[in-house]
Amino acid sequence: RPSAPEVETFEEAEERAKILAEAATLKKLAVDYMHPEVGVRKVDGEMFGRNYFNRYSAPETEEDEFADERAEILAEAVALKKSSVAYMHPEVGVCSEDATLFGRNYFERASAPDVESMEEAKERAKILAEAAALKQLASDYMHPEV
């Protein structure tokens, strides 16, 4: 009769059951995601096995070239950090006790007097002699009575 409810076929019933099972699984996953404090209730022997080679938290093995380059980069980063800290904090001071740090170079330091060549020394002596003669001449001119 036309007013009777439609009857599902076997395939439609299986499809409906599959969709409802997937919806229930998705609901469980959503609840687990939104409430991590609930924890895991199922205990299975396979859950406690570990794969030490293909697990996500396993450290990746790298080639020697990359390891050496990584070590160099890290050493440079440490040196840069050390120099930047020394630059930004001069109040810390220098903590090095090398014997060569305490030696002095008396000949090439910034406060050392300039060393004159022989020609410059003779020229300087000549100029000083002329200045002394001019001073004597000026003194004789200003004081003729002496």
MOWO-V688368 format. One line per field, one symbol per residue. burial: # if it has 9 or more other ideal C-beta (glycine too) atoms within 8 Angstrom, else .. A space follows every 10 residues. Layout:
burial=???
//
This chain:
burial=.......... ..#..#.... .......... ##........ .......... .......... ......#..# .......... ....##.... .......... .......... .......... #..#...... ........## ......
//
